[in-house]
Amino acid sequence: MKKIFILLICSVIFTIVVNAQDSFDPDALLVDARTLILDGKYIEGRKIAFRALSKYPDYADILILVGRSYAWEGKNDSASIYLERAIIAAPDYVDGYAAYLDNLSWADQYENADKVLAKARQNLGETLPNLLRYKESRLLYYKEDYNAAYDIAEDLFEKKYKNEELLDYMQTLQRYRRNNAVGVTYDYDSFEGDLSPWNTFSFYARTRTKLTGTLIGRVTQSSRFDANGTLFELDAYPSLGKKAYAYLNVGGSSASFFPEFRFGASIYFNLPKAWEIDGGFRYLQFSEITNIYTASVGKYVGNWWLNLRGNVIPGTGNSLGTSANLQARYYFKTGEDFFSIQLSSGVSPDEESRDPTQLLNSYRARVGYQQLLTERFMVYAFSGYSRDELGPDRFRNNLNFSLGVEYRF
């Protein structure tokens, strides 16, 4: 009898120990699996996740984690299996739809993504949460329906949707949208001393083609130094994929105060976390040839766009010219309504009206505002002050006003 009692006690203790070893906290396993997966250890992380799913097969967060890990590896079909399970397990959970839409967009499975959006509307309501509306806009972007994608993004921006990449994304959409336009700009420059004011009119037309991206033709007519001159230019912004694009410029004039020939090229890269960088080259042929190397780094922070550009101008011998420009824009209701401020030293490589070889140093400040009045009309106004060094103890103070209007069709 005593032996039987001892065996019974041992059996109970053994059962308790086994059950204790077999029980676990799925939330803790989720944390462990997520840590490994976010560190790029997908297989090790999924092993822990599968262990949790063996006892909790409807744990949506774990299903989503496994699905995303497969999507990040490019195994989109495997990802879809687990993300489909996540939606079935928690049909009112937004994160499941968001992860599923990401996976299908990356896999170019747009018809399936449309079905997931329809299911989200069925389970969450016709007006989707902002996160899913943003995913819907990205889906339209991948399908090259840029106008519809922009309309959603603009509405989210007006509603102050918190997404650090939203403004950067809207600017990207602006490059791809097919918006034909014509516009005119008037610049008035006044100077201290005997130099007569400059009056400059610029007329431009803009369109978009698949080959060139945004394409802008511009004619600039100016009167200065008791003479008149015309500058002709062509700008193009061809796409280099979803994360990069180029800028090309060519132009020329017979007027002495415009470059006889100018050429420019830059490549822009959109980076994660709403960063953008570019690097390029400018060739300006005035009385002397000037080569300029330029690069910038930009960042979208909330409603702000900040950009710092540096330029290097090789000279003769050991001389080396430099210039810099700091620009900030604050966007209001849309991605086209903004206030800007600009501080710079030296001459900008894209400022066609100034010959870099004739200035030793230049310092300027400029403020401006742009407003999209209707879907068709946009106006803008800028004002700036500069102090240019022409030679030892020779300076030229310049006050500039710019006004412009654009009509879209």
Sequence and secondary structure as in RCSB ss.txt:
>XXXX:A:sequence
MKKIFILLICSVIFTIVVNAQDSFDPDALLVDARTLILDGKYIEGRKIAFRALSKYPDYADILILVGRSYAWEGK
NDSASIYLERAIIAAPDYVDGYAAYLDNLSWADQYENADKVLAKARQNLGETLPNLLRYKESRLLYYKEDYNAAY
DIAEDLFEKKYKNEELLDYMQTLQRYRRNNAVGVTYDYDSFEGDLSPWNTFSFYARTRTKLTGTLIGRVTQSSRF
DANGTLFELDAYPSLGKKAYAYLNVGGSSASFFPEFRFGASIYFNLPKAWEIDGGFRYLQFSEITNIYTASVGKY
VGNWWLNLRGNVIPGTGNSLGTSANLQARYYFKTGEDFFSIQLSSGVSPDEESRDPTQLLNSYRARVGYQQLLTE
RFMVYAFSGYSRDELGPDRFRNNLNFSLGVEYRF
>XXXX:A:secstr
 HHHHHHHHHHHHHHHHHHHHH   HHHHHHHHHHHHHTT HHHHHHHHHHHHHH TT HHHHHHHHHHHHHTT 
HHHHHHHHHHHHHH TT HHHHHHHHHHHHHTT HHHHHHHHHHHHHHH SS  HHHHHHHHHHHHHTT HHHHH
HHHHHHHHTT   TTHHHHHHHHHHHS   EEEEEEEEEEESSS   EEEEEEEEEEEETTTEEEEEEEEEEEET
TEEEEEEEEEEE B STTEEEEEEEEEESSTTS SEEEEEEEEEEEGGGEEEEEEEEEEESSSEEEEEEEEEEEE
ETTEEEEEEEEEEE STT EEEEEEEEEEEE SSTT EEEEEEEES  TT TTS GGG SEEEEEEEEEEEE SS
SEEEEEEEEEEEEEEETTEEEEEEEEEEEEEEE 
